[in-house]
Amino acid sequence: MALCQKRQSWFRCLLVAAMMIAVRAPVAFAGRGWQMGSNEAYVAQTDDGWVLPIWRYKPRTEIRGRSYPPVVLCHGMGANRFNLAQTGPGNLATWLASRGRDVFVIELRGAGRSVDLTPDARSGGKWNYDFDSYREKDIPAILARIQQVTGSAEVDWVGHSMGGMLLYSIAGHDLGFSGNVRIRRGIAIASPGMIQDLPIRLNMMLHLAEWFPWEQLPNRWWLRTIIQLYPHFVPENEPSLGFKGNYDPSFIPDFVANVGSDLSRALVRQVRSWYGRGGIFSRDGSVNYTDEMKKSTVPIRFIAANRDHIGSIKSVQRAFEAQGSEKDMFVLGKDSAGNRDYGHTDIVAGKYAPVDTFPLVESWLSGKAPLTASRD
């Protein structure tokens, strides 16, 4: 008990010191508030009281001779709606809408506006959630709400990082997963099927979260603090962002300031429990969701970045090999396909994503031959 109290005191001192540094930081890096630019907004209510925002981008053109279900875009861990629908060139939501798709950008519990909309969310009492909470509560509520809005019993799912890992976790159980709603086709971008070989900094942060004294981890504040070091004290291929050269320099401060969301300590602990075990597991460890993909009836395209420190080629390949239904895999980078190297987030949010990544998304969802890149 005494050791635990000492750790909590140490964390609080560290946080106070870091907050003092952040307060003294230039206001220019606080980030401007971005607007969604969507056509409609909805909410989904979970059975444990979270209110989850949904933004709709209606089709901007007509697809002649074909009818497609809505497309759901799901952000990654520690991110929010701006992960795939940001104010910049790499906006997958508007890109798909301009090609005739009905797009729904979602936010999971704890991300973005869900905190503002959910009663008592800021009190900290609702932050004891994990990966299985997303899978068991958030996804069914969101899919049911989209069905209510559109009348469609099918959706296509596109996820970045953890958004794709959630696809893995339901792919083997999609029929009847949420009432009559099923996943028709799916895409996982930079989504590992196992956690291993993380950079030292990220691995250390997972360990530190074990001893953090509160359920809510201040990830958003942390991102807004460290972006002050950009670009001079940030490596060329930053583990979370990817390559600096794949962004416009003026875009990064606002992107990082807006895209970050706080994390649940229970979620981080669950992710850490996967390290080195060869898959992603349920909270009690009894179900390996990666292995369960052998039961999948959802056709999935796997898109990996050749220099991704989080979703490495090997970790994405693990999910690809487990997938039991229709599948293919692409690796974007100079040493495989494409004219530039990619890291973890620049593959979906960078200025070249509309050229290299987005056509791979659209072609899979529409059933057409790939427009760029080559099969790995």
N, C-alpha and C positions, 0 to 999 in steps of 0.2 A: 504493500500500500504506500509506504514511504517513497519507494522508487517511482511509482506511478505519479505521485504528487510532484516529485522533483521534475519528471519529464514534462508534466503539464505546465509547471512554472517556467521551465526553460522555453517551451513553445510560446507561451504568452509574452515573455520578454523578447523573443525573436520577432514575433509579430508586431509588437509595439515599435521596435526599432525599425523594422521594414516599413511600417506605416508612416513613421516620421520622415523617412527618406522619400516615400511616395508623395507626401504632402508638399515637400520642398521641390518636387519635380516640376518641369515646365508644363504649364497648362496646355500648351500646343499639342501635347501627346495624349490628351484626354479622349480624343475621338469625337467626331460629330455624330449626332444621332441619325441613323440611316432610316429611310422609309422603305416599306416593302414593295409598293407599286403593284400590289395584287388587285384583283377585281372584287373579291369577296372575302370575308373572314367569318370563321365559325369556331365553335369550341366543342370539345368532347369531354364528357364527365366520367371519371373512373369510379368504381364502386368504393374506393377508399378516400374519395374526396378531392383528388387533384383535378384541376380544370386545365385542359390541354388545348392550346391554340392551333388552328388550322387555317392556312391562307390558300386561297384558290386563284390560280391563273387560268382564265378561260382561253380556249383556242383562239388564236389570232388569224387562222386561216382554215379552210376546209380541206379535209383529206377525202378526195373523190374515190368512191367505190369501196371504202373500207370503214369499219367502225371499231374503235379501240377503247378499252376501259380507261378509267382515270389512272394517272401516274402519281404515286406517292414518293416524295423525296424526304429521306430521313438523314438527319445530321449525325455527326460522330460524337464521341465522348468528350465532355467539356466544352461542346460547341452549342450553337443554336441555329435558328432558321437561316442566318446569314452564311452558314457553311455552304449551302447550295443555292442561295438566292440573295447574293450580296449586291451592293451598289457598285458594280464594276463590270468588266468584260466577261468574267467567268460566272455568269448567272445562268445556271442550268434550267431554272424554272421558266424564265422568259424565252430561253433558247428553244425549249421543247414546245412551249405555247405558240411560238411563232411558226412551228411546224405542225400545228393542228392538234396538239395533245391537250387534254384537260388535266392540269397539274395541281396537286395538293401538297404544299410544303407544311410539314408538321413540326411540333416541338414536344419532346418528351418531358416528363416531370422534372422539375428543377432547372429547366432550360428556358432562357428568355422570358417571354411574357407569362409563362405558366406560373411563375412565382408571384407576379402581380395579380393574376386572376384567381389564384387559389387562396381561400380563407386560411389564415394562420400559417401560411407558408414561410413567412419571414421569422416566425418564432423559433424555428429550428425543429419543432416536433415532428414535422413531416419528412425529415431528411434521412430517415432510416430505411432507405430503399436500395435496391441493387439491380443487376442485370435481369434477374427473373421478374422483378416488378415491372420493368419495361415490357417483357415478353408476355406476362400473364395478365396484366391489367391495362397498360397503356395501348398496346397494339390492338387488342380486341375492341376497346372503346373507340379508338380512332377509325378503324375499318368500319365499324357499325355506323358511325356518324357519317362517313363518306358515302356509305350505301344509302343512308337516309336522304342525303342531299342529292345524289345522282341517280339512285335506283339501280346502280350496277352491282351485281353479285361478284364481280371480279375487279381486281386492281393489278397494275404493274408496280413493282417495288424497286426503287433505286436508293441504295444506301452507301454513304461514305464511311469508311473505318468502322466504328461500332454500329452504324446504321446498316452496314452490310452483314456484320456479325449477327445482328438480330434476324436478318433474313435467313442465315444459316440455322438459327435456333428454331425457326418455324417451318423450314422447307420440308422437313420430314413429317410434319403434322399439319399441313396447310388446309386440307379438306376438313371443313367443320371447325376450323380454329376459332373463327369469330362468327358464329351464326352461320349464315349462308355465304359469307365472303371468303374468297380464296385468292391466293396470289397466282396470277396467270403466268407472268414472266418476271424474272428478277435480274438485277445487276448489282454486284458488289465491287466497289472501287476502293482499293487500298485497304481491304478488310482481311486481317489475318485469321487463319483457322486455328492458330495456336500462338502462344505468347512465349517468345524466347529471344535471346541475343539483342535485348534492348540496349540503347546507349546507357552509359554509366549514370548520366544525369537523370534520365527517366526512371531507371531502375531504383535509384536512390530515393526519388520522390515517392515511388510506390511503398518503399520501406518506411519513409517518414510518416506517411499517412496512417500507418499502423498505430502510431503514438500520438496522433493529433487529438487534442482534448475535446473537440466538438464534432458533431455529426456532419456539419456543413463545411466543406473545404473551400476556402476563398480563391478559387481558381481565376475568376474574372478579375479580381483585384490584382492577383499575381501577374496575369498577362498584361494588364495596363501598366504595371510597374516595370516589368522587364523590357517592354517595347521601347522604353527610353534608351536602351542600349543599342537599338537598331539604327543603322546597319553596321557600325564600326566594330562592335564587340560581339557580333553574332556570326557564327560560321557560315560559309557559303551555302552549305546544305544543312539548315537548321532542322533538327529531327521532326518537329511538329509542322513547321511551315513548308519545308522543302527548299528549293533553290531560290536565292535572292534574285537572280537574273530572270526568273520567270514571273516576276511581279514588277509593276511600275513602283518606283520608290515612294512616291507620294501616296500610294494606295495602302501600303502596309500598316502605318500607324492607325488609320481609321478602321481597317479590317480587323486587326487584333483587338482594338478597343471595343468593337461592337460584337464580334463573333463569340467571345468567351462567355461561358456560364459556369457557375459554381458546381462542385461535385459532391456527391454523397460519399462519406467515408466508407459505408458498407459496400458501395459499388467498387471503389478502389480496392478494398480488401478482397472482394471476390475476384477481380481481375488479377491481383497479385497471386491469388491461390492457383491460378492457371499456369503460372510461370514454370516452364520446363516440363509440363505434363502432357504435351502433345495434342492439346485440344482446348475447347472452351466448355466449361462444365456448369451444371446447375448449382444452386447455392449450397446444397448438401453434398455435392460431389458425386452423386449417384448416376447422373446422366451426362454423357459426353455428347454435347450438341453437334460437334463436328462429326463424330462417328455416326450419329443419327441421320446425317445427310444421305446415307445410303438408301434411306426410305423416301427420299425426296421425289416428288412428282412435279416440281417447279423447274422449268428450264432456267439455268443461271449462266450468265456471262461474268467471268472474273477478270477484272482489269487491275493490273499491278503496275507500280512504278519501279523502274530499274534500280533506283538508289534510295529506296524508302527504308528508313531506319526503324519504323514501327510495323508496317505491314510489308515485311520483306518478301521477295519472290518466293522463298522457301516456305514462308508461313501461309501465303496465299495458295501456293501449290498444294499445301496440306488439305485445304478445304476443297480445292478443285478435284483432287484425287478421291476424296470421300464422297463427292456428289454422285448420286445414283441415277440421275435423270439427264436429259439433254444438257450439254454444257460446252463451253469453250473458254479459252483463256488468252488474254493479250498482255504483253509486257511492253510498256511505253518507255523508250529511252534510246540514246544513241547506239547502244550496243545490241539493240533488238529491232525496234521499229520507232521511227520518229527522228526528228532533227535535233532534239535536245534531251538532256537528262531530266528526270523528274524525281521529286521526293514525295512526302506524305500528303500534303494539302494542295500544293501548286498544281497537282494533277486534276483537281476539280475547280480551284478558285483562281488559278494563275491566268495570265493574259493569253496563254496559248491553249488553254483547255478547250475553247470552242473549235479549235482547229484539229487537235489530236484526240481528245477524250470524248467530247460530246457526240461526234458522229458515230462512235462505237456504241454509245448509249442508244441513240435513235435507231440505228440499224438493227440492233438486237430486239428492241421493243416492237419494231414494225415487221420483223422477220426478213429484212432485206440482207443482202450480202454486205459485209463490212466495207466501209468507205475509206478507212485509213488503217494503217498498222498491218501487221502480219501475225498469223497464229504463232504462239510460243511453242 
